[in-house]
Structure formats: structure tokens, C-alpha cells
Amino acid sequence: MRPEGDFYEMFQARSAANVHLLIRSNKDKELASGEKLWPTLAAQTAFHIYKAKIFDDRASGTN
């Protein structure tokens, strides 16, 4: 899926037990409600917090 692609299929699949989504946004997009994304998310209580180690393969020269 291209980065700017439609996410509908991913959200359809999220009800499966083995599907987890991490969505990032570098722009404060306007939602269907007219509100902005970042303040809307900031006002919500976190449901889960996941910790992940992110590795950069570019540093190892393996890709």
C-alpha cells in the first residue's frame, strides 16, 4: 500500500484478533467533522500504550 493510499481495508480488518494498526501523520489533517486531527487525538484518553524498539537497517548497511 502506498503511504498516501486509502486505509479503508486496514480499518475493516482491525476487528481480527491478529491485526494491530499504527497510523502516523505528519500533517494536522481536517477530519470529516471539520475538526483537526491532532487536537482531537490529544483530547482523548490513551486506550493502550505500546512500547516498540525501532531499528534503522540503513545504519548497518544491509539494505
PDB file with one MODEL, atoms N, CA, C and O in Angstrom:
MODEL        1
ATOM      1  N   MET A   1       0.836  -1.174   0.000  1.00  0.00           N
ATOM      2  CA  MET A   1       0.000   0.000   0.000  1.00  0.00           C
ATOM      3  C   MET A   1       0.882   1.240   0.000  1.00  0.00           C
ATOM      4  O   MET A   1       1.846   1.323   0.761  1.00  0.00           O
ATOM      5  N   ARG A   2       0.561   2.173  -0.829  1.00  0.00           N
ATOM      6  CA  ARG A   2       1.351   3.404  -0.857  1.00  0.00           C
ATOM      7  C   ARG A   2       1.016   4.245   0.374  1.00  0.00           C
ATOM      8  O   ARG A   2      -0.100   4.164   0.889  1.00  0.00           O
ATOM      9  N   PRO A   3       1.966   5.052   0.852  1.00  0.00           N
ATOM     10  CA  PRO A   3       1.769   5.801   2.098  1.00  0.00           C
ATOM     11  C   PRO A   3       0.525   6.681   2.102  1.00  0.00           C
ATOM     12  O   PRO A   3      -0.125   6.823   3.137  1.00  0.00           O
ATOM     13  N   GLU A   4       0.187   7.273   0.962  1.00  0.00           N
ATOM     14  CA  GLU A   4      -0.959   8.162   0.928  1.00  0.00           C
ATOM     15  C   GLU A   4      -2.227   7.439   0.486  1.00  0.00           C
ATOM     16  O   GLU A   4      -3.226   8.077   0.155  1.00  0.00           O
ATOM     17  N   GLY A   5      -2.188   6.129   0.480  1.00  0.00           N
ATOM     18  CA  GLY A   5      -3.300   5.323  -0.020  1.00  0.00           C
ATOM     19  C   GLY A   5      -4.497   5.309   0.903  1.00  0.00           C
ATOM     20  O   GLY A   5      -4.478   5.872   1.997  1.00  0.00           O
ATOM     21  N   ASP A   6      -5.532   4.654   0.433  1.00  0.00           N
ATOM     22  CA  ASP A   6      -6.752   4.515   1.225  1.00  0.00           C
ATOM     23  C   ASP A   6      -6.532   3.519   2.344  1.00  0.00           C
ATOM     24  O   ASP A   6      -5.895   2.483   2.151  1.00  0.00           O
ATOM     25  N   PHE A   7      -7.057   3.834   3.505  1.00  0.00           N
ATOM     26  CA  PHE A   7      -6.885   2.982   4.664  1.00  0.00           C
ATOM     27  C   PHE A   7      -8.136   2.170   4.973  1.00  0.00           C
ATOM     28  O   PHE A   7      -8.175   1.465   5.981  1.00  0.00           O
ATOM     29  N   TYR A   8      -9.143   2.255   4.138  1.00  0.00           N
ATOM     30  CA  TYR A   8     -10.422   1.605   4.425  1.00  0.00           C
ATOM     31  C   TYR A   8     -10.249   0.116   4.709  1.00  0.00           C
ATOM     32  O   TYR A   8     -10.805  -0.394   5.681  1.00  0.00           O
ATOM     33  N   GLU A   9      -9.488  -0.584   3.877  1.00  0.00           N
ATOM     34  CA  GLU A   9      -9.305  -2.024   4.056  1.00  0.00           C
ATOM     35  C   GLU A   9      -8.614  -2.345   5.379  1.00  0.00           C
ATOM     36  O   GLU A   9      -8.940  -3.342   6.024  1.00  0.00           O
ATOM     37  N   MET A  10      -7.665  -1.508   5.782  1.00  0.00           N
ATOM     38  CA  MET A  10      -6.976  -1.742   7.056  1.00  0.00           C
ATOM     39  C   MET A  10      -7.950  -1.599   8.218  1.00  0.00           C
ATOM     40  O   MET A  10      -7.924  -2.405   9.148  1.00  0.00           O
ATOM     41  N   PHE A  11      -8.796  -0.598   8.177  1.00  0.00           N
ATOM     42  CA  PHE A  11      -9.747  -0.410   9.267  1.00  0.00           C
ATOM     43  C   PHE A  11     -10.826  -1.480   9.253  1.00  0.00           C
ATOM     44  O   PHE A  11     -11.365  -1.818  10.307  1.00  0.00           O
ATOM     45  N   GLN A  12     -11.147  -2.012   8.104  1.00  0.00           N
ATOM     46  CA  GLN A  12     -12.080  -3.129   8.024  1.00  0.00           C
ATOM     47  C   GLN A  12     -11.501  -4.360   8.722  1.00  0.00           C
ATOM     48  O   GLN A  12     -12.230  -5.104   9.377  1.00  0.00           O
ATOM     49  N   ALA A  13     -10.196  -4.572   8.582  1.00  0.00           N
ATOM     50  CA  ALA A  13      -9.538  -5.760   9.118  1.00  0.00           C
ATOM     51  C   ALA A  13      -9.209  -5.640  10.602  1.00  0.00           C
ATOM     52  O   ALA A  13      -8.813  -6.631  11.216  1.00  0.00           O
ATOM     53  N   ARG A  14      -9.359  -4.468  11.192  1.00  0.00           N
ATOM     54  CA  ARG A  14      -8.901  -4.271  12.563  1.00  0.00           C
ATOM     55  C   ARG A  14      -9.653  -5.091  13.591  1.00  0.00           C
ATOM     56  O   ARG A  14      -9.183  -5.223  14.721  1.00  0.00           O
ATOM     57  N   SER A  15     -10.802  -5.646  13.242  1.00  0.00           N
ATOM     58  CA  SER A  15     -11.550  -6.449  14.202  1.00  0.00           C
ATOM     59  C   SER A  15     -10.961  -7.848  14.359  1.00  0.00           C
ATOM     60  O   SER A  15     -11.325  -8.559  15.296  1.00  0.00           O
ATOM     61  N   ALA A  16     -10.073  -8.253  13.477  1.00  0.00           N
ATOM     62  CA  ALA A  16      -9.428  -9.562  13.596  1.00  0.00           C
ATOM     63  C   ALA A  16      -8.462  -9.548  14.776  1.00  0.00           C
ATOM     64  O   ALA A  16      -7.825  -8.528  15.040  1.00  0.00           O
ATOM     65  N   ALA A  17      -8.348 -10.648  15.474  1.00  0.00           N
ATOM     66  CA  ALA A  17      -7.544 -10.720  16.694  1.00  0.00           C
ATOM     67  C   ALA A  17      -6.063 -10.439  16.442  1.00  0.00           C
ATOM     68  O   ALA A  17      -5.373  -9.942  17.332  1.00  0.00           O
ATOM     69  N   ASN A  18      -5.571 -10.744  15.259  1.00  0.00           N
ATOM     70  CA  ASN A  18      -4.136 -10.602  14.999  1.00  0.00           C
ATOM     71  C   ASN A  18      -3.795  -9.339  14.200  1.00  0.00           C
ATOM     72  O   ASN A  18      -2.712  -9.256  13.619  1.00  0.00           O
ATOM     73  N   VAL A  19      -4.691  -8.366  14.163  1.00  0.00           N
ATOM     74  CA  VAL A  19      -4.444  -7.147  13.401  1.00  0.00           C
ATOM     75  C   VAL A  19      -4.245  -5.983  14.376  1.00  0.00           C
ATOM     76  O   VAL A  19      -5.100  -5.714  15.219  1.00  0.00           O
ATOM     77  N   HIS A  20      -3.112  -5.303  14.248  1.00  0.00           N
ATOM     78  CA  HIS A  20      -2.803  -4.126  15.055  1.00  0.00           C
ATOM     79  C   HIS A  20      -2.374  -3.027  14.099  1.00  0.00           C
ATOM     80  O   HIS A  20      -1.619  -3.280  13.160  1.00  0.00           O
ATOM     81  N   LEU A  21      -2.840  -1.826  14.328  1.00  0.00           N
ATOM     82  CA  LEU A  21      -2.527  -0.717  13.437  1.00  0.00           C
ATOM     83  C   LEU A  21      -1.732   0.357  14.155  1.00  0.00           C
ATOM     84  O   LEU A  21      -1.993   0.673  15.316  1.00  0.00           O
ATOM     85  N   LEU A  22      -0.780   0.902  13.462  1.00  0.00           N
ATOM     86  CA  LEU A  22      -0.066   2.088  13.909  1.00  0.00           C
ATOM     87  C   LEU A  22      -0.153   3.077  12.755  1.00  0.00           C
ATOM     88  O   LEU A  22       0.405   2.846  11.683  1.00  0.00           O
ATOM     89  N   ILE A  23      -0.844   4.159  12.982  1.00  0.00           N
ATOM     90  CA  ILE A  23      -1.050   5.158  11.940  1.00  0.00           C
ATOM     91  C   ILE A  23      -0.295   6.417  12.339  1.00  0.00           C
ATOM     92  O   ILE A  23      -0.445   6.906  13.459  1.00  0.00           O
ATOM     93  N   ARG A  24       0.510   6.939  11.433  1.00  0.00           N
ATOM     94  CA  ARG A  24       1.211   8.179  11.719  1.00  0.00           C
ATOM     95  C   ARG A  24       0.749   9.243  10.737  1.00  0.00           C
ATOM     96  O   ARG A  24       0.290   8.951   9.633  1.00  0.00           O
ATOM     97  N   SER A  25       0.886  10.468  11.172  1.00  0.00           N
ATOM     98  CA  SER A  25       0.513  11.588  10.319  1.00  0.00           C
ATOM     99  C   SER A  25       1.478  12.733  10.582  1.00  0.00           C
ATOM    100  O   SER A  25       1.718  13.099  11.732  1.00  0.00           O
ATOM    101  N   ASN A  26       2.022  13.291   9.526  1.00  0.00           N
ATOM    102  CA  ASN A  26       2.919  14.430   9.701  1.00  0.00           C
ATOM    103  C   ASN A  26       2.208  15.746   9.371  1.00  0.00           C
ATOM    104  O   ASN A  26       2.834  16.805   9.324  1.00  0.00           O
ATOM    105  N   LYS A  27       0.906  15.665   9.145  1.00  0.00           N
ATOM    106  CA  LYS A  27       0.109  16.856   8.871  1.00  0.00           C
ATOM    107  C   LYS A  27      -1.140  16.824   9.751  1.00  0.00           C
ATOM    108  O   LYS A  27      -1.723  15.762   9.971  1.00  0.00           O
ATOM    109  N   ASP A  28      -1.540  17.970  10.243  1.00  0.00           N
ATOM    110  CA  ASP A  28      -2.732  18.085  11.072  1.00  0.00           C
ATOM    111  C   ASP A  28      -3.954  18.154  10.164  1.00  0.00           C
ATOM    112  O   ASP A  28      -4.476  19.234   9.887  1.00  0.00           O
ATOM    113  N   LYS A  29      -4.398  16.999   9.711  1.00  0.00           N
ATOM    114  CA  LYS A  29      -5.453  16.920   8.704  1.00  0.00           C
ATOM    115  C   LYS A  29      -6.816  17.281   9.273  1.00  0.00           C
ATOM    116  O   LYS A  29      -7.062  17.173  10.475  1.00  0.00           O
ATOM    117  N   GLU A  30      -7.695  17.715   8.371  1.00  0.00           N
ATOM    118  CA  GLU A  30      -9.066  18.019   8.768  1.00  0.00           C
ATOM    119  C   GLU A  30      -9.890  16.748   8.713  1.00  0.00           C
ATOM    120  O   GLU A  30      -9.851  16.012   7.727  1.00  0.00           O
ATOM    121  N   LEU A  31     -10.631  16.498   9.771  1.00  0.00           N
ATOM    122  CA  LEU A  31     -11.486  15.316   9.855  1.00  0.00           C
ATOM    123  C   LEU A  31     -12.831  15.597   9.192  1.00  0.00           C
ATOM    124  O   LEU A  31     -13.143  16.746   8.880  1.00  0.00           O
ATOM    125  N   ALA A  32     -13.625  14.555   8.977  1.00  0.00           N
ATOM    126  CA  ALA A  32     -14.936  14.708   8.358  1.00  0.00           C
ATOM    127  C   ALA A  32     -15.819  15.658   9.164  1.00  0.00           C
ATOM    128  O   ALA A  32     -16.700  16.314   8.606  1.00  0.00           O
ATOM    129  N   SER A  33     -15.585  15.733  10.467  1.00  0.00           N
ATOM    130  CA  SER A  33     -16.368  16.607  11.347  1.00  0.00           C
ATOM    131  C   SER A  33     -15.975  18.076  11.210  1.00  0.00           C
ATOM    132  O   SER A  33     -16.664  18.952  11.732  1.00  0.00           O
ATOM    133  N   GLY A  34     -14.868  18.353  10.508  1.00  0.00           N
ATOM    134  CA  GLY A  34     -14.367  19.720  10.384  1.00  0.00           C
ATOM    135  C   GLY A  34     -13.300  20.047  11.414  1.00  0.00           C
ATOM    136  O   GLY A  34     -12.604  21.056  11.296  1.00  0.00           O
ATOM    137  N   GLU A  35     -13.169  19.185  12.437  1.00  0.00           N
ATOM    138  CA  GLU A  35     -12.131  19.390  13.448  1.00  0.00           C
ATOM    139  C   GLU A  35     -10.777  18.961  12.897  1.00  0.00           C
ATOM    140  O   GLU A  35     -10.699  18.281  11.874  1.00  0.00           O
ATOM    141  N   LYS A  36      -9.718  19.364  13.582  1.00  0.00           N
ATOM    142  CA  LYS A  36      -8.365  18.965  13.197  1.00  0.00           C
ATOM    143  C   LYS A  36      -7.961  17.686  13.931  1.00  0.00           C
ATOM    144  O   LYS A  36      -8.413  17.435  15.049  1.00  0.00           O
ATOM    145  N   LEU A  37      -7.120  16.891  13.304  1.00  0.00           N
ATOM    146  CA  LEU A  37      -6.718  15.587  13.826  1.00  0.00           C
ATOM    147  C   LEU A  37      -5.980  15.679  15.153  1.00  0.00           C
ATOM    148  O   LEU A  37      -6.383  15.039  16.125  1.00  0.00           O
ATOM    149  N   TRP A  38      -4.913  16.457  15.215  1.00  0.00           N
ATOM    150  CA  TRP A  38      -4.047  16.446  16.400  1.00  0.00           C
ATOM    151  C   TRP A  38      -4.749  16.889  17.674  1.00  0.00           C
ATOM    152  O   TRP A  38      -4.614  16.205  18.689  1.00  0.00           O
ATOM    153  N   PRO A  39      -5.494  17.999  17.684  1.00  0.00           N
ATOM    154  CA  PRO A  39      -6.190  18.358  18.921  1.00  0.00           C
ATOM    155  C   PRO A  39      -7.251  17.320  19.316  1.00  0.00           C
ATOM    156  O   PRO A  39      -7.488  17.082  20.500  1.00  0.00           O
ATOM    157  N   THR A  40      -7.877  16.713  18.316  1.00  0.00           N
ATOM    158  CA  THR A  40      -8.884  15.692  18.596  1.00  0.00           C
ATOM    159  C   THR A  40      -8.237  14.499  19.287  1.00  0.00           C
ATOM    160  O   THR A  40      -8.775  13.982  20.267  1.00  0.00           O
ATOM    161  N   LEU A  41      -7.096  14.063  18.788  1.00  0.00           N
ATOM    162  CA  LEU A  41      -6.399  12.935  19.411  1.00  0.00           C
ATOM    163  C   LEU A  41      -5.846  13.312  20.780  1.00  0.00           C
ATOM    164  O   LEU A  41      -5.889  12.504  21.708  1.00  0.00           O
ATOM    165  N   ALA A  42      -5.330  14.522  20.915  1.00  0.00           N
ATOM    166  CA  ALA A  42      -4.756  14.966  22.186  1.00  0.00           C
ATOM    167  C   ALA A  42      -5.807  15.011  23.291  1.00  0.00           C
ATOM    168  O   ALA A  42      -5.474  14.842  24.464  1.00  0.00           O
ATOM    169  N   ALA A  43      -7.059  15.234  22.937  1.00  0.00           N
ATOM    170  CA  ALA A  43      -8.140  15.322  23.923  1.00  0.00           C
ATOM    171  C   ALA A  43      -8.639  13.949  24.368  1.00  0.00           C
ATOM    172  O   ALA A  43      -9.406  13.852  25.325  1.00  0.00           O
ATOM    173  N   GLN A  44      -8.213  12.896  23.689  1.00  0.00           N
ATOM    174  CA  GLN A  44      -8.675  11.550  24.030  1.00  0.00           C
ATOM    175  C   GLN A  44      -7.751  10.904  25.046  1.00  0.00           C
ATOM    176  O   GLN A  44      -6.560  11.207  25.116  1.00  0.00           O
ATOM    177  N   THR A  45      -8.329  10.009  25.826  1.00  0.00           N
ATOM    178  CA  THR A  45      -7.557   9.220  26.770  1.00  0.00           C
ATOM    179  C   THR A  45      -6.929   8.043  26.023  1.00  0.00           C
ATOM    180  O   THR A  45      -7.580   7.405  25.196  1.00  0.00           O
ATOM    181  N   ALA A  46      -5.673   7.766  26.318  1.00  0.00           N
ATOM    182  CA  ALA A  46      -4.991   6.641  25.667  1.00  0.00           C
ATOM    183  C   ALA A  46      -5.658   5.331  26.085  1.00  0.00           C
ATOM    184  O   ALA A  46      -5.875   5.090  27.273  1.00  0.00           O
ATOM    185  N   PHE A  47      -5.975   4.501  25.121  1.00  0.00           N
ATOM    186  CA  PHE A  47      -6.588   3.199  25.386  1.00  0.00           C
ATOM    187  C   PHE A  47      -5.513   2.179  25.739  1.00  0.00           C
ATOM    188  O   PHE A  47      -5.658   1.407  26.687  1.00  0.00           O
ATOM    189  N   HIS A  48      -4.449   2.188  24.975  1.00  0.00           N
ATOM    190  CA  HIS A  48      -3.284   1.329  25.213  1.00  0.00           C
ATOM    191  C   HIS A  48      -2.037   2.127  24.887  1.00  0.00           C
ATOM    192  O   HIS A  48      -2.070   3.030  24.051  1.00  0.00           O
ATOM    193  N   ILE A  49      -0.955   1.800  25.535  1.00  0.00           N
ATOM    194  CA  ILE A  49       0.336   2.370  25.189  1.00  0.00           C
ATOM    195  C   ILE A  49       1.263   1.202  24.865  1.00  0.00           C
ATOM    196  O   ILE A  49       1.457   0.305  25.685  1.00  0.00           O
ATOM    197  N   TYR A  50       1.820   1.224  23.686  1.00  0.00           N
ATOM    198  CA  TYR A  50       2.722   0.171  23.242  1.00  0.00           C
ATOM    199  C   TYR A  50       4.128   0.721  23.174  1.00  0.00           C
ATOM    200  O   TYR A  50       4.343   1.834  22.695  1.00  0.00           O
ATOM    201  N   LYS A  51       5.071  -0.042  23.642  1.00  0.00           N
ATOM    202  CA  LYS A  51       6.471   0.338  23.510  1.00  0.00           C
ATOM    203  C   LYS A  51       7.087  -0.549  22.440  1.00  0.00           C
ATOM    204  O   LYS A  51       6.870  -1.760  22.421  1.00  0.00           O
ATOM    205  N   ALA A  52       7.847   0.059  21.561  1.00  0.00           N
ATOM    206  CA  ALA A  52       8.474  -0.685  20.475  1.00  0.00           C
ATOM    207  C   ALA A  52       9.899  -0.210  20.277  1.00  0.00           C
ATOM    208  O   ALA A  52      10.190   0.980  20.403  1.00  0.00           O
ATOM    209  N   LYS A  53      10.780  -1.136  19.970  1.00  0.00           N
ATOM    210  CA  LYS A  53      12.141  -0.779  19.591  1.00  0.00           C
ATOM    211  C   LYS A  53      12.173  -0.666  18.074  1.00  0.00           C
ATOM    212  O   LYS A  53      11.799  -1.597  17.361  1.00  0.00           O
ATOM    213  N   ILE A  54      12.613   0.459  17.606  1.00  0.00           N
ATOM    214  CA  ILE A  54      12.679   0.712  16.176  1.00  0.00           C
ATOM    215  C   ILE A  54      14.146   0.674  15.756  1.00  0.00           C
ATOM    216  O   ILE A  54      14.985   1.386  16.309  1.00  0.00           O
ATOM    217  N   PHE A  55      14.433  -0.155  14.787  1.00  0.00           N
ATOM    218  CA  PHE A  55      15.805  -0.300  14.307  1.00  0.00           C
ATOM    219  C   PHE A  55      15.909   0.285  12.909  1.00  0.00           C
ATOM    220  O   PHE A  55      15.000   0.141  12.091  1.00  0.00           O
ATOM    221  N   ASP A  56      17.012   0.936  12.651  1.00  0.00           N
ATOM    222  CA  ASP A  56      17.257   1.542  11.356  1.00  0.00           C
ATOM    223  C   ASP A  56      18.268   0.689  10.617  1.00  0.00           C
ATOM    224  O   ASP A  56      19.464   0.765  10.899  1.00  0.00           O
ATOM    225  N   ASP A  57      17.806  -0.126   9.672  1.00  0.00           N
ATOM    226  CA  ASP A  57      18.693  -1.003   8.902  1.00  0.00           C
ATOM    227  C   ASP A  57      19.684  -0.235   8.046  1.00  0.00           C
ATOM    228  O   ASP A  57      20.721  -0.773   7.657  1.00  0.00           O
ATOM    229  N   ARG A  58      19.370   1.025   7.751  1.00  0.00           N
ATOM    230  CA  ARG A  58      20.290   1.815   6.921  1.00  0.00           C
ATOM    231  C   ARG A  58      21.626   1.993   7.616  1.00  0.00           C
ATOM    232  O   ARG A  58      22.656   2.103   6.951  1.00  0.00           O
ATOM    233  N   ALA A  59      21.630   2.023   8.944  1.00  0.00           N
ATOM    234  CA  ALA A  59      22.871   2.232   9.690  1.00  0.00           C
ATOM    235  C   ALA A  59      23.811   1.035   9.577  1.00  0.00           C
ATOM    236  O   ALA A  59      25.030   1.184   9.670  1.00  0.00           O
ATOM    237  N   SER A  60      23.235  -0.158   9.377  1.00  0.00           N
ATOM    238  CA  SER A  60      24.067  -1.352   9.298  1.00  0.00           C
ATOM    239  C   SER A  60      24.614  -1.615   7.897  1.00  0.00           C
ATOM    240  O   SER A  60      25.522  -2.424   7.711  1.00  0.00           O
ATOM    241  N   GLY A  61      24.042  -0.914   6.913  1.00  0.00           N
ATOM    242  CA  GLY A  61      24.477  -1.108   5.537  1.00  0.00           C
ATOM    243  C   GLY A  61      23.996  -2.411   4.920  1.00  0.00           C
ATOM    244  O   GLY A  61      24.578  -2.884   3.944  1.00  0.00           O
ATOM    245  N   THR A  62      22.917  -3.009   5.487  1.00  0.00           N
ATOM    246  CA  THR A  62      22.447  -4.298   4.991  1.00  0.00           C
ATOM    247  C   THR A  62      21.359  -4.177   3.937  1.00  0.00           C
ATOM    248  O   THR A  62      20.939  -5.194   3.384  1.00  0.00           O
ATOM    249  N   ASN A  63      20.889  -2.980   3.639  1.00  0.00           N
ATOM    250  CA  ASN A  63      19.834  -2.902   2.631  1.00  0.00           C
ATOM    251  C   ASN A  63      20.254  -2.145   1.419  1.00  0.00           C
ATOM    252  O   ASN A  63      19.470  -1.996   0.482  1.00  0.00           O
TER     253      ASN A  63
ENDMDL
END
